[in-house]
Amino acid sequence: MLKNHIRDYGTIEMSKLFEQPFTQIHGQGITGVFPDTTQLMAIKQIVG
C-alpha cells in the first residue's frame, strides 16, 4: 500500500501513515503495523 501511494503521488508525509487508508491495516496506523521503534525510524528515513 505504501509503495503504491509513493508510486502514484511521488511522496508521502509521515502523518498520512496514521490516516486512511493505512489505518485499515491496523487502527493505530504505521505504529500498529511496525511497533518496533527501529523499524519505524527506518520507514521515517525512507519517506522523509
N, CA, C and O atoms as a GROMACS GRO file, in nm:
protein
  192
    1MET      N    1   0.082  -0.119   0.000
    1MET     CA    2   0.000   0.000   0.000
    1MET      C    3   0.088   0.126   0.000
    1MET      O    4   0.061   0.221  -0.074
    2LEU      N    5   0.191   0.125   0.083
    2LEU     CA    6   0.281   0.240   0.090
    2LEU      C    7   0.355   0.260  -0.042
    2LEU      O    8   0.366   0.372  -0.092
    3LYS      N    9   0.404   0.150  -0.098
    3LYS     CA   10   0.474   0.157  -0.225
    3LYS      C   11   0.385   0.213  -0.335
    3LYS      O   12   0.428   0.295  -0.416
    4ASN      N   13   0.261   0.168  -0.338
    4ASN     CA   14   0.166   0.217  -0.438
    4ASN      C   15   0.140   0.366  -0.421
    4ASN      O   16   0.132   0.439  -0.520
    5HIS      N   17   0.126   0.410  -0.298
    5HIS     CA   18   0.100   0.552  -0.273
    5HIS      C   19   0.217   0.637  -0.322
    5HIS      O   20   0.198   0.738  -0.390
    6ILE      N   21   0.339   0.594  -0.288
    6ILE     CA   22   0.457   0.670  -0.332
    6ILE      C   23   0.469   0.667  -0.483
    6ILE      O   24   0.505   0.767  -0.544
    7ARG      N   25   0.439   0.553  -0.544
    7ARG     CA   26   0.442   0.545  -0.691
    7ARG      C   27   0.342   0.642  -0.753
    7ARG      O   28   0.374   0.711  -0.850
    8ASP      N   29   0.221   0.647  -0.698
    8ASP     CA   30   0.116   0.730  -0.755
    8ASP      C   31   0.135   0.880  -0.729
    8ASP      O   32   0.104   0.962  -0.815
    9TYR      N   33   0.187   0.915  -0.609
    9TYR     CA   34   0.195   1.055  -0.570
    9TYR      C   35   0.338   1.108  -0.558
    9TYR      O   36   0.358   1.229  -0.540
   10GLY      N   37   0.437   1.019  -0.567
   10GLY     CA   38   0.576   1.061  -0.562
   10GLY      C   39   0.635   1.074  -0.424
   10GLY      O   40   0.757   1.070  -0.408
   11THR      N   41   0.551   1.088  -0.322
   11THR     CA   42   0.598   1.104  -0.185
   11THR      C   43   0.482   1.082  -0.088
   11THR      O   44   0.367   1.064  -0.130
   12ILE      N   45   0.513   1.082   0.041
   12ILE     CA   46   0.409   1.076   0.143
   12ILE      C   47   0.462   1.141   0.269
   12ILE      O   48   0.580   1.128   0.301
   13GLU      N   49   0.377   1.211   0.339
   13GLU     CA   50   0.414   1.269   0.467
   13GLU      C   51   0.393   1.164   0.574
   13GLU      O   52   0.298   1.086   0.567
   14MET      N   53   0.481   1.162   0.672
   14MET     CA   54   0.473   1.062   0.779
   14MET      C   55   0.336   1.065   0.848
   14MET      O   56   0.283   0.961   0.885
   15SER      N   57   0.280   1.182   0.865
   15SER     CA   58   0.150   1.194   0.933
   15SER      C   59   0.038   1.122   0.858
   15SER      O   60  -0.059   1.078   0.920
   16LYS      N   61   0.051   1.109   0.727
   16LYS     CA   62  -0.051   1.039   0.648
   16LYS      C   63  -0.056   0.890   0.681
   16LYS      O   64  -0.158   0.825   0.656
   17LEU      N   65   0.052   0.836   0.736
   17LEU     CA   66   0.056   0.693   0.768
   17LEU      C   67  -0.029   0.658   0.891
   17LEU      O   68  -0.041   0.542   0.928
   18PHE      N   69  -0.088   0.761   0.953
   18PHE     CA   70  -0.177   0.740   1.067
   18PHE      C   71  -0.322   0.765   1.028
   18PHE      O   72  -0.410   0.771   1.114
   19GLU      N   73  -0.348   0.779   0.897
   19GLU     CA   74  -0.481   0.808   0.845
   19GLU      C   75  -0.524   0.699   0.747
   19GLU      O   76  -0.447   0.609   0.714
   20GLN      N   77  -0.649   0.709   0.701
   20GLN     CA   78  -0.698   0.619   0.598
   20GLN      C   79  -0.616   0.637   0.472
   20GLN      O   80  -0.579   0.751   0.444
   21PRO      N   81  -0.585   0.541   0.397
   21PRO     CA   82  -0.626   0.402   0.407
   21PRO      C   83  -0.534   0.316   0.495
   21PRO      O   84  -0.559   0.197   0.512
   22PHE      N   85  -0.428   0.376   0.549
   22PHE     CA   86  -0.330   0.298   0.625
   22PHE      C   87  -0.385   0.244   0.757
   22PHE      O   88  -0.332   0.147   0.810
   23THR      N   89  -0.489   0.307   0.810
   23THR     CA   90  -0.548   0.255   0.933
   23THR      C   91  -0.641   0.137   0.907
   23THR      O   92  -0.692   0.078   1.002
   24GLN      N   93  -0.662   0.100   0.782
   24GLN     CA   94  -0.740  -0.020   0.751
   24GLN      C   95  -0.661  -0.145   0.790
   24GLN      O   96  -0.720  -0.247   0.827
   25ILE      N   97  -0.530  -0.136   0.783
   25ILE     CA   98  -0.445  -0.250   0.817
   25ILE      C   99  -0.438  -0.265   0.969
   25ILE      O  100  -0.447  -0.376   1.021
   26HIS      N  101  -0.422  -0.153   1.039
   26HIS     CA  102  -0.419  -0.152   1.186
   26HIS      C  103  -0.474  -0.018   1.231
   26HIS      O  104  -0.442   0.085   1.172
   27GLY      N  105  -0.554  -0.019   1.333
   27GLY     CA  106  -0.620   0.101   1.382
   27GLY      C  107  -0.524   0.211   1.425
   27GLY      O  108  -0.560   0.329   1.425
   28GLN      N  109  -0.401   0.174   1.463
   28GLN     CA  110  -0.302   0.272   1.506
   28GLN      C  111  -0.213   0.318   1.390
   28GLN      O  112  -0.116   0.390   1.411
   29GLY      N  113  -0.248   0.276   1.270
   29GLY     CA  114  -0.168   0.317   1.154
   29GLY      C  115  -0.033   0.249   1.154
   29GLY      O  116  -0.021   0.132   1.190
   30ILE      N  117   0.068   0.321   1.114
   30ILE     CA  118   0.201   0.264   1.094
   30ILE      C  119   0.262   0.210   1.223
   30ILE      O  120   0.336   0.112   1.218
   31THR      N  121   0.233   0.271   1.337
   31THR     CA  122   0.291   0.221   1.462
   31THR      C  123   0.227   0.090   1.506
   31THR      O  124   0.289   0.014   1.580
   32GLY      N  125   0.109   0.062   1.461
   32GLY     CA  126   0.047  -0.067   1.490
   32GLY      C  127   0.103  -0.179   1.404
   32GLY      O  128   0.112  -0.294   1.448
   33VAL      N  129   0.142  -0.145   1.282
   33VAL     CA  130   0.199  -0.244   1.191
   33VAL      C  131   0.346  -0.268   1.226
   33VAL      O  132   0.394  -0.382   1.221
   34PHE      N  133   0.418  -0.163   1.260
   34PHE     CA  134   0.559  -0.172   1.294
   34PHE      C  135   0.582  -0.117   1.435
   34PHE      O  136   0.626  -0.003   1.450
   35PRO      N  137   0.552  -0.196   1.538
   35PRO     CA  138   0.567  -0.147   1.675
   35PRO      C  139   0.713  -0.129   1.718
   35PRO      O  140   0.740  -0.060   1.816
   36ASP      N  141   0.806  -0.191   1.648
   36ASP     CA  142   0.948  -0.180   1.679
   36ASP      C  143   0.997  -0.040   1.638
   36ASP      O  144   0.985  -0.003   1.521
   37THR      N  145   1.049   0.035   1.731
   37THR     CA  146   1.093   0.172   1.706
   37THR      C  147   1.199   0.179   1.596
   37THR      O  148   1.202   0.274   1.518
   38THR      N  149   1.286   0.080   1.591
   38THR     CA  150   1.391   0.077   1.489
   38THR      C  151   1.329   0.072   1.350
   38THR      O  152   1.372   0.143   1.259
   39GLN      N  153   1.229  -0.013   1.332
   39GLN     CA  154   1.161  -0.023   1.204
   39GLN      C  155   1.090   0.107   1.169
   39GLN      O  156   1.094   0.153   1.055
   40LEU      N  157   1.025   0.164   1.268
   40LEU     CA  158   0.952   0.290   1.245
   40LEU      C  159   1.047   0.402   1.203
   40LEU      O  160   1.014   0.481   1.115
   41MET      N  161   1.162   0.410   1.266
   41MET     CA  162   1.260   0.513   1.230
   41MET      C  163   1.316   0.489   1.090
   41MET      O  164   1.343   0.585   1.018
   42ALA      N  165   1.334   0.364   1.051
   42ALA     CA  166   1.380   0.333   0.916
   42ALA      C  167   1.278   0.379   0.813
   42ALA      O  168   1.314   0.435   0.709
   43ILE      N  169   1.152   0.355   0.840
   43ILE     CA  170   1.045   0.399   0.750
   43ILE      C  171   1.042   0.550   0.743
   43ILE      O  172   1.024   0.607   0.635
   44LYS      N  173   1.060   0.616   0.857
   44LYS     CA  174   1.062   0.762   0.859
   44LYS      C  175   1.174   0.816   0.772
   44LYS      O  176   1.154   0.915   0.701
   45GLN      N  177   1.290   0.753   0.774
   45GLN     CA  178   1.401   0.797   0.690
   45GLN      C  179   1.370   0.777   0.542
   45GLN      O  180   1.406   0.860   0.458
   46ILE      N  181   1.302   0.669   0.510
   46ILE     CA  182   1.269   0.638   0.371
   46ILE      C  183   1.169   0.740   0.316
   46ILE      O  184   1.187   0.791   0.205
   47VAL      N  185   1.064   0.768   0.394
   47VAL     CA  186   0.960   0.859   0.343
   47VAL      C  187   0.996   1.005   0.361
   47VAL      O  188   0.932   1.093   0.303
   48GLY      N  189   1.097   1.032   0.440
   48GLY     CA  190   1.149   1.169   0.452
   48GLY      C  191   1.081   1.249   0.554
   48GLY      O  192   1.115   1.365   0.574
   0.00000   0.00000   0.00000
